[in-house]
Amino acid sequence: MMQKPLEVLKEYIRFPSVSTDPAYTEGMIGARKFVTGLLKQLGFTVEVVETDLHPILLADRIGDLAWPHVVIYGHYDVQPADPFALWTDDPFNPIERDNRLYGRGAADNKGPTIVHMAALSRVFEANPNLPLNITYIIEGEEEIGSPSMPKFFDQYAERLSKADFMLVSDTGSPNSEQIVITTALRGLVDLEIKLRGSKSDLHSGIHGGAVYNPNQALMEICASLHKPDGSVNIPGFYDDVVPVLEWEREELKRYPETVESYRALLDVPAFYPANGLNPLEAVRFGPTLEFNGIGGGYQGEGSKTVIPSKAFAKITCRLVANQDPIKIQAQIIDTIKERCPDGVRLTVREGGIAEAYLVVPPDRSNTPDDQPASLARAFKAADSAIASNFGKAPIYLREGGSIPVISDFKKRAGLDALMIGLFTPIDNLHAPDESFSLPLMENAISAFEAIIQEIATGK
Amino acid sequence: MMQKPLEVLKEYIRFPSVSTDPAYTEGMIGARKFVTGLLKQLGFTVEVVETDLHPILLADRIGDLAWPHVVIYGHYDVQPADPFALWTDDPFNPIERDNRLYGRGAADNKGPTIVHMAALSRVFEANPNLPLNITYIIEGEEEIGSPSMPKFFDQYAERLSKADFMLVSDTGSPNSEQIVITTALRGLVDLEIKLRGSKSDLHSGIHGGAVYNPNQALMEICASLHKPDGSVNIPGFYDDVVPVLEWEREELKRYPETVESYRALLDVPAFYPANGLNPLEAVRFGPTLEFNGIGGGYQGEGSKTVIPSKAFAKITCRLVANQDPIKIQAQIIDTIKERCPDGVRLTVREGGIAEAYLVVPPDRSNTPDDQPASLARAFKAADSAIASNFGKAPIYLREGGSIPVISDFKKRAGLDALMIGLFTPIDNLHAPDESFSLPLMENAISAFEAIIQEIATGK
């Protein structure tokens, strides 16, 4: 039987499990051991899967193979707490204030992990023989891009593919009353173009007029990558884009944000969405091509009359379901090569890619029979459990961000994900004064109790 | 009577007169006193004109007001010598090697100054009553942009306007046998545009698709400032451009550089000159708009999926004669404002400006009567003195760089300039191992002897 969930969460946060910083190795070990203890207490068999950096916890509670089988995914690592000076209190000594628990990892992802475990604990207490197979995967490198997960899939995909679907709470909801069930994540394509003109920077008086300034060539190439309407100007870019369905637009209307409140939040003078989407739709339903960083020539104060030798642009795309990131990356690179003038030399760094992910809720799917019955039960259970515990039915919504590991679970092991968002914008993820709402935590535990019960025993 | 010119130059270089660095105040004082001594020795009355930083030396040798009157301009300050480690020897302890004198300031501008003074010394020795009025202006802030010269002009323009023209040797020649007489300098316009979108950097997954990425807006605006043929795409930009005359193209053909040798020197894959000029013409005869520095968003290694809040572009134009920098600056800013999308906020830093300068050699002028007779004599004397002392007639050529003080002398005091280039590309101006050719020095002294004699007494 688990302790009071809030106390367990506090204890968990006290292990400073910053995966990116070797100075926190002890915190990583501590958090891992702590979670291992919780899993064992819940009756799981825990395997510590070694990686090149931080081990992955792989835990099983397997009974009859005919039972439904769910994978629960989470991570025990957290973002760095720097800058410490901007925290009201010690990030690794959690404090309750105004119905919130403050501390690094409170919302991402330690709070949601404790929600799941507390719910399991209550369900198991009432029904120790619950007919549900569960595989827990809690990794320690999510905050540094999950570099060990591909190898993990190589090793365990077949075993995982025996499960029916996944439960994940590593996405967001707009506030602690309105829960979102995330139905999609965008994919990612990363690349960088570097241009070189002359062998070194040139005096703009002596040589200006003869050479193609790499800054100019870079900006001309990059400016050609969008059309005036804001859409991406790369042949074939939109070919495979999955359409927005009417029910998705309707769900979004229930989202507690207006275009104007969103504009005020970001403090932009105007929005610039493409393809006839409104701004709230565009960040969820449309693919993008963004210039994350550009640079070339003099970067200091004032002016320096130089023609730079080099310029660069760092480009990433967010892709929607059905777009193939490998194909898109190649299309972008081909287009850039074609448009690069012969006055400069082009080199391209091909960065990482990630596939988009999309799950159609079974009750809205045209082909519901393709999904496991337990997934349909889980969605249905989540819908009613969230409605009754939070007072509002969940909104089913695609999200603009990317969680590559989710599409990998789908691709490598065939598992769809029921993603119930337990953090909100005011939780300050990745920022100082991260916190987790205690009322949301309590409601979520009750909701997950009902969901788990229903997956196992519902008809 | 002056000492051996080489020894005088060595002594002059030993004063480390770095104007930009307060640590060299003593070097500045030493160089100033040294030049003052030389001027007095030559019979000049020297006035030390105080400024906010380094005083200007204003020296006169005035006899009969009916005599021709020439202003000689130079500077006693030098560029910093850093990085010292890249010098073969101490930059402030000049060393002779392979017929060159190495040391900071050897070519820019101490060598040319000693050339002028040695020539004067020889002329005065032969003819102490030379019928020539001379005003010497040697400033101490040329290497930091001559900030005190505008105030100096306010104070002395009327007095200077009584002179006929200027003699300057602060421009370049291709090598120590082929001297260039510079007939024009380009003007300059400086400005910076800064764009701001959202109030802080945004997550490209959560918000990508809704907002106008400032990097994108910046690149689209900047890309619109040139046409595909490389010409500047700003209404009115070329309206006042002075045409290239046939004799100027012919002169350039004598310049010891081919398009291919120039391309190899810069190591660019191809040139990109606009307006039908070849690359060697374009850097001298055409105006430009260059992006000296651009930046926005993530600048580190690899990728970061951010939509930046801000982006900037530092822009300078080189203008040719007749283009009004104030008008051009306003045209650029108006164009950028017009083309700036409403998804971002634009601010503009209006930087400094400088007018272009052009003197038509009197024998090629359509209106030679507008120029003082002594200027015509000076050009003619320079032509034959250079031909006989260097073995090759000078090339009359516009230069791509800017020396704002030259156009100011024209604008404020009506003085045209005879600019005889005494440094060459291998002299390493502003770089380690600066040096000055000793054969060029000796030839130049003889040439200037003849020129000065001819200005004073020629018919």
Contacts between the chains, C-beta under 8 A, distances in Angstrom:
chain1	res1	chain2	res2	distance
A	186	B	205	6.2
A	188	B	205	8.0
A	188	B	305	7.2
A	190	B	303	4.6
A	190	B	305	8.0
A	192	B	303	7.1
A	197	B	268	5.5
A	198	B	266	4.4
A	198	B	267	5.9
A	198	B	268	5.2
A	199	B	266	7.0
A	199	B	267	3.9
A	202	B	266	6.8
A	203	B	401	7.0
A	204	B	288	7.2
A	204	B	290	5.0
A	204	B	292	6.5
A	204	B	316	6.2
A	204	B	318	6.5
A	205	B	186	6.2
A	205	B	318	6.0
A	205	B	399	7.7
A	205	B	400	4.9
A	205	B	401	3.3
A	205	B	402	5.6
A	206	B	283	6.7
A	206	B	400	5.4
A	206	B	401	5.7
A	207	B	266	6.7
A	207	B	283	5.7
A	207	B	400	7.2
A	208	B	283	6.3
A	208	B	288	4.3
A	208	B	290	5.5
A	208	B	318	5.1
A	208	B	400	6.2
A	209	B	273	6.1
A	209	B	274	7.3
A	209	B	277	7.4
A	209	B	279	7.6
A	209	B	282	3.7
A	209	B	283	4.6
A	209	B	284	7.9
A	209	B	286	4.8
A	209	B	287	7.9
A	209	B	288	4.8
A	209	B	318	7.2
A	209	B	400	6.8
A	210	B	262	7.2
A	210	B	266	7.6
A	210	B	271	5.3
A	210	B	272	7.4
A	210	B	273	5.7
A	210	B	279	3.8
A	210	B	280	7.5
A	210	B	282	5.2
A	210	B	283	4.9
A	211	B	266	6.3
A	211	B	268	5.2
A	211	B	271	6.4
A	211	B	272	6.2
A	211	B	279	7.8
A	212	B	230	7.8
A	212	B	268	7.3
A	212	B	270	7.4
A	212	B	271	7.7
A	212	B	272	3.9
A	213	B	290	5.5
A	213	B	291	5.8
A	215	B	222	7.9
A	215	B	290	7.9
A	215	B	291	3.8
A	215	B	292	7.7
A	215	B	293	7.5
A	215	B	294	5.0
A	215	B	313	7.8
A	216	B	222	7.3
A	216	B	223	7.8
A	216	B	226	6.4
A	216	B	290	7.5
A	216	B	291	5.5
A	218	B	219	7.5
A	218	B	294	7.7
A	219	B	218	7.5
A	219	B	219	4.0
A	219	B	222	4.6
A	219	B	223	4.7
A	219	B	291	7.0
A	219	B	294	6.9
A	220	B	223	4.5
A	220	B	226	7.4
A	222	B	215	7.9
A	222	B	216	7.3
A	222	B	219	4.6
A	222	B	223	7.6
A	223	B	216	7.8
A	223	B	219	4.8
A	223	B	220	4.5
A	223	B	222	7.6
A	223	B	223	3.5
A	223	B	224	7.6
A	224	B	223	7.6
A	226	B	216	6.4
A	226	B	220	7.4
A	230	B	212	7.8
A	262	B	210	7.3
A	266	B	198	4.4
A	266	B	199	7.0
A	266	B	202	6.8
A	266	B	207	6.7
A	266	B	210	7.6
A	266	B	211	6.3
A	267	B	198	5.9
A	267	B	199	3.9
A	268	B	197	5.5
A	268	B	198	5.2
A	268	B	211	5.2
A	268	B	212	7.3
A	268	B	343	6.3
A	268	B	344	7.8
A	269	B	342	5.8
A	269	B	343	6.4
A	269	B	344	6.9
A	269	B	345	5.9
A	270	B	212	7.4
A	270	B	341	7.9
A	270	B	342	4.6
A	270	B	343	4.7
A	271	B	210	5.3
A	271	B	211	6.4
A	271	B	212	7.7
A	271	B	343	6.8
A	272	B	210	7.5
A	272	B	211	6.3
A	272	B	212	3.9
A	272	B	341	7.0
A	272	B	343	4.3
A	273	B	209	6.1
A	273	B	210	5.7
A	274	B	209	7.3
A	277	B	209	7.4
A	279	B	209	7.6
A	279	B	210	3.8
A	279	B	211	7.8
A	280	B	210	7.5
A	282	B	209	3.7
A	282	B	210	5.2
A	283	B	206	6.7
A	283	B	207	5.7
A	283	B	208	6.3
A	283	B	209	4.6
A	283	B	210	4.9
A	284	B	209	8.0
A	286	B	209	4.9
A	287	B	209	7.9
A	288	B	204	7.2
A	288	B	208	4.3
A	288	B	209	4.8
A	290	B	204	5.0
A	290	B	208	5.5
A	290	B	213	5.5
A	290	B	215	7.9
A	290	B	216	7.5
A	290	B	305	7.8
A	290	B	307	5.8
A	291	B	213	5.8
A	291	B	215	3.8
A	291	B	216	5.5
A	291	B	219	6.9
A	291	B	296	7.5
A	291	B	297	6.9
A	292	B	204	6.5
A	292	B	215	7.7
A	292	B	297	5.2
A	292	B	298	5.2
A	292	B	303	6.4
A	292	B	304	5.8
A	292	B	305	6.1
A	292	B	306	5.3
A	292	B	307	7.3
A	292	B	308	7.4
A	293	B	215	7.5
A	293	B	296	7.0
A	293	B	297	3.9
A	293	B	298	3.6
A	293	B	299	5.7
A	293	B	300	7.9
A	293	B	304	7.0
A	293	B	306	7.7
A	293	B	308	7.3
A	294	B	215	5.0
A	294	B	218	7.7
A	294	B	219	6.9
A	294	B	294	6.0
A	294	B	295	6.6
A	294	B	296	5.3
A	294	B	297	6.5
A	294	B	311	7.0
A	295	B	294	6.6
A	295	B	295	4.7
A	295	B	296	7.7
A	295	B	299	5.5
A	296	B	291	7.5
A	296	B	293	7.0
A	296	B	294	5.3
A	296	B	295	7.7
A	297	B	291	6.9
A	297	B	292	5.1
A	297	B	293	3.9
A	297	B	294	6.5
A	297	B	314	7.2
A	298	B	292	5.1
A	298	B	293	3.6
A	298	B	314	6.0
A	299	B	293	5.7
A	299	B	295	5.5
A	300	B	293	7.9
A	302	B	351	7.2
A	303	B	190	4.7
A	303	B	192	7.1
A	303	B	292	6.4
A	303	B	314	5.6
A	303	B	316	6.1
A	303	B	351	5.3
A	303	B	352	7.9
A	304	B	292	5.8
A	304	B	293	7.0
A	304	B	314	7.5
A	305	B	188	7.3
A	305	B	290	7.7
A	305	B	292	6.2
A	305	B	316	5.3
A	306	B	292	5.3
A	306	B	293	7.7
A	307	B	290	5.8
A	307	B	292	7.3
A	308	B	292	7.4
A	308	B	293	7.3
A	311	B	294	7.0
A	313	B	215	7.8
A	314	B	297	7.3
A	314	B	298	6.0
A	314	B	303	5.6
A	314	B	304	7.6
A	316	B	204	6.2
A	316	B	303	6.1
A	316	B	305	5.3
A	318	B	204	6.5
A	318	B	205	5.9
A	318	B	208	5.1
A	318	B	209	7.2
A	341	B	270	7.9
A	341	B	272	7.0
A	342	B	269	5.9
A	342	B	270	4.6
A	343	B	268	6.4
A	343	B	269	6.4
A	343	B	270	4.8
A	343	B	271	6.8
A	343	B	272	4.3
A	344	B	268	7.9
A	344	B	269	6.9
A	345	B	269	5.9
A	351	B	302	7.2
A	351	B	303	5.2
A	352	B	303	7.8
A	399	B	205	7.7
A	400	B	205	4.9
A	400	B	206	5.4
A	400	B	207	7.2
A	400	B	208	6.2
A	400	B	209	6.8
A	401	B	203	7.0
A	401	B	205	3.3
A	401	B	206	5.7
A	402	B	205	5.5
